[in-house]
Amino acid sequence: MVHVVFAIPFAMENTLRFARAAAALPDVEMSVVSQEPPHKLAAAFGGKLAGFEQVADAMDPGSLAQGVARLAEKAGPVDRLLGIIEPLQEPLAVVRERLGIRGMASQTATNFRDKSRMKEVFAKAEIPCARHRLCASMEDAVQFAAEVGYPMVGKPPAGAGAKATSRVNDEQELRQFLMAVRPGPGQEILFEEFVQGREFSFDSITLHGGHVFHSICCYYPTPLEVMDNPWIQWCVVLPRELDQPEFEEIHSLGPKALDALGMWTGMSHMEWFRRHDGSIAISEVAARPPGAQFVALMGHVLDVDMHSVFAQLMVFEDLPVLERKYAAGAAYLRGQASPELRSSGRPLVVRSVQGLEAVQSELGDMVVEGKLPQVGQPAATTYEGDGFLIVRHADSGVVQKAVEMIVQNVRVELG
């Protein structure tokens, strides 16, 4: 039997899907370490956990190590220590090294988690990325702005994708941003030039240092535009065919970046740009499965359960044969409200959802998964929105038209 400990700081459904997939594998004994009380997670595993430890802070390496050590005493030596959210990757690596558990090393985890260090790794490996600087003061940031021009992108070095990222359009916005984040020695902010062009993801599976699978996702529009404009309904498409000219360089550049960062076995999520002049820039890479329903989308492209594929990869270091059979896309449904209503400070809820019937009638069984906004539900606070629909078809062009049709016709009203 393989004793797997899954770190689940909070009872989020996405994390639970991965953990349940690992628990369902043959010859696996599953234990959980969490900040949540046992009753919040027991039902998710049907009462079949080998052990459970509640800790004060599942993101803290010391607290996490104590919980894992107690599970080893109760249920036997720990063979795998897993978790999927980005802030966990460094603490998990530290605990693995401390307790002698196989898996990603802390130096590699830091390469992925610390975006400033990541840029240094890219520079040494001659991997193209945006011009950048770590700034500890307003003077540093203004000097960098003078070199690259506005707009710029600001983010904490350990930020997780677009959620921690802000676009700064001029010096006034720069001053406002720095007043809010208050940088200083040891609390620097990473600034980058704003790369203009099309944005994509490069989502990979690596096994024993070999990059055995990747998928490419096309964003419409870019995630930063979505973050800056809460009214935008957006969509993504995972094409069936990856031999398109605009993807040519990333097939070799993506694996080169993963090699430089030290990826050995796992799933990763990379964001990259094709500039207007045709050149490529890699934005950043995370050593975790992608979010925003991308794992489900890849599953629909391959016609497999990707949560189970991830579990098999991380527990047994093995993979099934993966074959692209379809294209898939997701449309993210975001609530609409006036600027006055959004700035009122009062909680918003979904008041109405219009256009779903026409979409369902038009697309039929192309819709393979979804979460529909419900009247009365609290308005979403994340860029993913208040609901989503996933479509699948063998023709990539049909999928792109379908997701565009959804975002053009479905309207979620907040009030």
N, C-alpha and C positions, 0 to 999 in steps of 0.2 A: 504493500500500500504506500501511496505517496501522500505525505501530510502537507497540505497547502494551507497557509495562513493568508487570508485576504484582508487587507486594510480598508475599512469602510468608515471613514470619519463621520459621514452623515448618510442617512437613509435615502439617497438619491436613486431614482429608478434606473438611470443609465449604469451606475456602478453595480447595482444589484443584478442587472442582466448579465454582466460579465461574470460576477461572482457565482451566480446560479449555474452558468454554463460550465464553469470549472468544477463546481460541486457535482454536476451530473456526469462527469467523465468516469469511466470505469476505474476501479482501483485507486480512488481518491478519497481521502479523509479531509474534510473541510473544517477549518476553524476560522473565527473572525475576531479581529481586534477593532474596536470602534469607540467613539465618544457617546454613541447612543446607548440607551438602556437595552437589556436583552429582549424585552417584549416587543420592541419596535422592529427587530430584525428576525426573530425566531420564525415567524410565520413565512417569511420570504424563502426559508430553506426547509420548510415542512418539518421542523423539529429534528433535523438529521445532522446537526453540527456536532463535530467531535469536541469542540471547545469554543468558549466565548470569553473574551476579556474586555471589560469596559475600562477605558483609560481617560485621564483628564484631557489630554490633547494628543490626538492621533497624528498630528503633523509634527510633533516634537520628537526628535530621535530618541531622547532619553526615556520619555514616557512610552513611546512605541516599543523600544527595546525591552522594557520591563514587561509589557503585556505579552510580547512574543515569547520571552523567556518563560513566563508562567504557563503559556500554552504548551511549550515544549515539555515542561515538567508534568503537565496533566495528560497530554495526548501523545507524547513521544516526540522525537527529533523533528524539526521543521525542515522539509525538503525544498519548499518554494515559498517565498514571501512576495506577494503581488499587490498591486493597486493600480488604478488607472488615471486618477486625476493628476494634473501636472504638478501642483505644489507638493505632492507626496513623493515624487521620484527621487529627490535628493535624500530625504529622511529614510526612505526604504533602502537606498543604497548604503547609507551609513550603518543602518541596523544589520544588513546582510554581512557587511565586513566585520562588524563587532561580534556577531554571533556565528560566523562561519557558514553562512547560507549562500548557495550558489546564485549568481545573478549579476546584473549590471553593477559595475564598480562606481564608487562615489565620484571619482574624477570624471568619468564619462557622464554621469548624471549632471554634474555641474557644467560640463560643456554644453549640454542641452538647455539647462535651466537658466544659466547666467547669459543673457543675450549679448552683453559686452564681450565676455570671454568667447562666445560663439563667433562673433565678428573677427576676433583676433585669430581664431583657428582658421576661419575662411581666408583671411588675408595671407596666412602662411601657406595655405594649400592653393592659393591663386584661384579661389572660387569667387565669382563676381557677386557683390552685394552692394547695398546702398552705402554712400559715404555716411560716416557716423562719428559721434564723439560722446564720451561720458563726461557730463557736466556737473560740477558741484556748486556752481554759483550762476547768478544772472549774467555776470561778465563773460563767463565761459560760453554760455548759451548764445549771447548776442554776437560774440566773435565767430562762433560756428555758423550762425545765421548769415553773417556777412560773407562767409565763404561759399555757402551752398544756396542761399536765397530762401525766400518763403514760397510756398508753405513748407513746414517741417513736421516731422512726427516725433512726439515725445512719449516715452514709456519707461517704467521702472525696469531695471535690468532683469528682474525675476518675474516680469509680467507674463500672463498667460494669454497670448494672442491678442485679438482685437479688443477684448474686454478691458484691458489695462492700457489701451493706446489712445492718444489724443492727437488730433490734427491742429497745428498752430499756424494761423494764416498771416499774422503780422506781429510787430513787436508788442502791441497792446495785449493781444491774446497770449503772447509768450510770457509777459509779466503776470497776467492773471493765472496762467497755468502754474508758474513757479511759485506764486503766492499760495496756491492750493496744495502743492505737493511738498514745498519747502525742502529743496535739496541741500546737501552739505557734505562734508567729509564722511565717507562711509554710507551716505544716503544719496549717491549721485543719480542723476536721471540720464538715460540714454536718448540722445537726439539723433535722428537720421534725416537725410534728404527725403523729400516726398517723391516717390517713384511714380511717374505717370505712365499708364499703360493698362493692359489687361492683366487680371490676377487669376492665378490657378493654385490648386494644391497638388502635391505629389505624395500620395499616401502609400507607404511601403511596408512590406514584411521582409525582415532579415532573419536568416537562420545560419548560425555558426559563421557569421561574417559574409555570407553570400546573400545578395539581394534578389530573392527568389520571386517576388511579385511586387508590382506597383500599379496604382490606379491614378488617374488624373481627373480632377474636378474643375469645371469652369464656373466662375462666379459671375452673376449678373445682378447688380453691379458689384463693385469691390466691397469687402467687409467694412472698411473704414468709412466709405460713403454711407453704408447702412447704419453704422454707429452714429454718424453725424446727423442723420436724418431719420428720426423715429417713425416717420410716416411712410417710408419706403417699404413696399413689399418686394421681397427679393427671391431669387431662385438660383439653383445650381443644377448643372448637368454633368453626369459621368458618361462620356461617350463610350460606345462599344469599341470603336476603332481608335487605337492609340498611335497609328502610323501617320498622323497628320503632320504637315511641315512645321507648324508652329510648336509642336512638341519635340522636334528632332533632338535639340541639344539637351533637354532635360533628362532624356533617357540615360545619358552618360553623366551629366553634371549632378543629378540627384544622388545616385550611388556614390559619386566621388565625395560629395558633402557628408554623407552618412559615414563613409570610411574615415574622413578627417575627424569627425566628432567622436568616433569610437564605437558606433553601433555594432553589436555582435548578434544578439537575438532579441527580437521584439517587433512591435509595430511602431511606426513613426508617422508624423504629420508635418509636412513641409509646405510653406507658402512661398510662391515665387511669382515674378512679374515678367511679362514680355513688354518692354518699353516700346514707345511709338517708333523709335528708330530701328527696332528689330532685335536689340540686345536683350540679354536676360539678366535678372538680378534675383538672387535668393533672399527672401526676407528673413525667415527664421524657421527653426525645426523644433518639434517637440517629440520627446521619446515616450509617446503614449498613443493609444488609438485616437483617431480624430473624433471631434464632437459634432454637434449640429446634424444628427441623423446620418452622418457620412458612413458609419459602420453598417447601418441598415441598408443604405444605398448600395454599398459594395456587395452586400449579401444578395440584393436583388439583381445586380449585374451578373454575379457568378452563380446565382440560384443555389446558394448555400446559407447556412446560419453562421455569419461572421463572428458572432460572439463565441460560438463553439470552436471556430477555427483559431481564434485568439487563445482560448483556453488550452487547446491541444498544443499550440505553439509554445506557450509559456510553461506548461506543466510537463509535457513529454518531449518538447523540442522536436516536434514532428508536424507535418502538414499534409492535408489531402491534395490531390491534383486540383488546381484552380483554373477554370476556363471561362473567359468572358463570353456570355451568351446573349446578353441584352445591353441596352443603354438604360439608364435610370436618371430621374431628376426629382428634385424636391422644390416645392413652392412654399415659402414661409409667410404665413398670414399675420400681419401686424395691425393692431388696432389704430384707427384713425380718430384724431381729436384735434381741436383747434389749439394754437399756441397758448391762448388764454386759459383754456381748460387744463392743458398740461402743466402750466405754471401756477395753477391755483393752489396746489399743495394738498388738495383733498384726494382720497383714494379713488381711482377710476376702475370701472368694471365694464365688461362687454355688455352693450345694450342691444345690439342686433347684429345679425350676420346675413348678408345678402349675396345672392349669386351662386350659392352652392348647388342648387337644384339644376341650373343650366349647365354647370361644370360636370356634375355627375351624369347628367343625361348625355352630354357630348362625349365624355371620355370613357364611360362605362367601366369595363374590367381592366382598363389601363391603370386605374387607380388601385395600387396594391397595398397601401398602408397609409394611415393618417391619424391625426389627432385634431378633431374639429373644435373650434372655439365654441364654448357654451355660454348662452346668455346668463349673466349674473356672475361669471367667474372673474376674479381679480385680473386687472390688466397685467400683462407680462412685464417684467423688469429687465429681461435680457433681449439681445438683438435677434434671437431666434423667433420671437413673436408669440402670438397667442394660440397658434396652431400650425399644422403643416399638412400637406398632401404629397405623397410619393407616387410617381407614375413610372411605368416600365414598358418598353417596346423594343423590338429588335432593331429598329431604325432610329439612329441618334437624332436625326432631323425631326422626326415625329415627336420625340420626347421633348425637344427644345420648344417646339410650337405648343405642346400641351402645357408645360409649366408657365410659359408666357401667357397663355390663355387664362390660366388660373389666377395669376396675380393681376391681370387686367380686369377680371370679371367678379372676383370675390372681394367684398368690402366688409370689414369688421369695424363697427362703430362703437366708440367708447363714450362713457358718460358718467 
